[in-house]
């Protein structure tokens, strides 16, 4: 068996920006004094003439990004999720979203897995915020392979994109040779007819691990990876709802306004079935080691197993 490699998706982001810089001479990268943490310093070192450090002024950075994009450039603007989506929301909405400019927001350090940085930096509201902006594409990759493919897809897409990356090194489970990424298309990782677990970001691997435990207990769980939360793949969700009759959503985000809410929007319109949401239960995070915090907040394979068994009791 091949050795499992752990890698943070923020590293994948930085590496892919460098590769794209070789291919697109009109690609510009901005950062808000966090280039070392967001990994955009890789691009800065390779293409200093196409990199701008906007300082600790995220709202201003988004305005600069909008201005540069209006000249025909492809702009990647990077910061922590809390600042990129939270502090700069108005500028993202009015200066990037409203004119539908070609700005790609690279938001790193999202979710509880930021760890010791604590509640102020553990952004579990960003997906909900970005979902409200008309025309904004939201991508939350699960591993290194998917993250690299997502950044490439974002560069080719015409219009604003919000990409969510993590600080924590997570298992790389996708095969680079066979993996195909398409904006708006979910991926069925494992078939099953008893229940469907729909996961996004680093929770996809936890869902896969949970399915192994469930299998040992005689429960066949279908696993779906929703890497694009907006536009969401309605077809794959409706099919799963019809065929398994109950859904469990898993996200490293508040259960309000994120993946779970997006899935509920789909099924309530088309095929009403029970949906059990696993995520941050409408609360702030706390400081601590990332892996321990994920367990504390129920973002682990063990909790997915228990919640899935509960979901089965709701199945009609």
Phi, psi and omega in degrees: 000134181294145180292135178282127179259135175257134181206139179282139181292341175294328176293319178299320179300309181299316181296320182288327176300320178297315179298318179292328178298329177289329186267329183242111179279356177255018179266129182236141180240132177243152175214161183246060177065029180226027187302325180292320182283321181279349180075012175285351177296339175299316178290319181303317181290327182276322184228065184301332181285347180243021179236135178232122173270111184274000180077184182281072184206070188297320180297317177297320179302317180294324176294319177297317179301317180298316180297316180294319180297329181292347177267001178104003179276157169265120186244129172252119179248126190235141173191181174294149182304320182301325182271320182294317181266324185277293184296324186261015188306313184300317181290321177299316181295308190273326185262339180248308183291311184301312177276003178054056183274160186274063180247132178250120182264116177263100184259110181259175177057044179271153171079181181297331185291001170298334171074240188295345178295338172084183189302324183293335182252350180275088185280112178243021181238355190294320180296317179300317179296311184291332179296335183278350181272116181304132176081358180280125175273135181239122181237132181229086186289153186265333181206184183302312182298313181292322181297316179298317179294324180294317180297320178295317180295323179296320180296325181279332182290137178264110182133175184286141179224135174249120180246135186248121182236155184253159176273327185284135174288126184235158182300141174265106185251344178279147178268117185300326183292326186252349185289136177232129181250134175220125179303130177087002181243118176285168182233125174275115183272324183216138179273156179179150185244355183276320185198154176244129174254118181253118185233163177217153178062215184291350177285346179296316179295322177297323178294321178297315179295321179296322182296330179292319178293317180298322179300318179296336180264009176084016180249121181263105183261131172279135180246125178237132177260114175259092180279334177252108182277336174212121356288138183272151181280092182294322184299314183291328179288315180297318179299316180295319180297317180293320188274333181247340173079355178201142183235147172236127177253143183226124182209149175268066189197161175303140179292349176267119171088358182260218182302312182302317179294320179296319178294318179298323177301324181286309188287328180293333178282324194247312184212084184301118175222161177298139176231122177255122182265132172245125180180196177285125189278065175051051179213167176278162177278196177205165180279139179165171177301136187305311184296323178291320180295322179301322178289319180301322182269010176076018182262058184219161180302322181300315180290325177298320178301310183294317180293327179291320178294324175295318180302324180296333179288344180268351184292133182272000000 
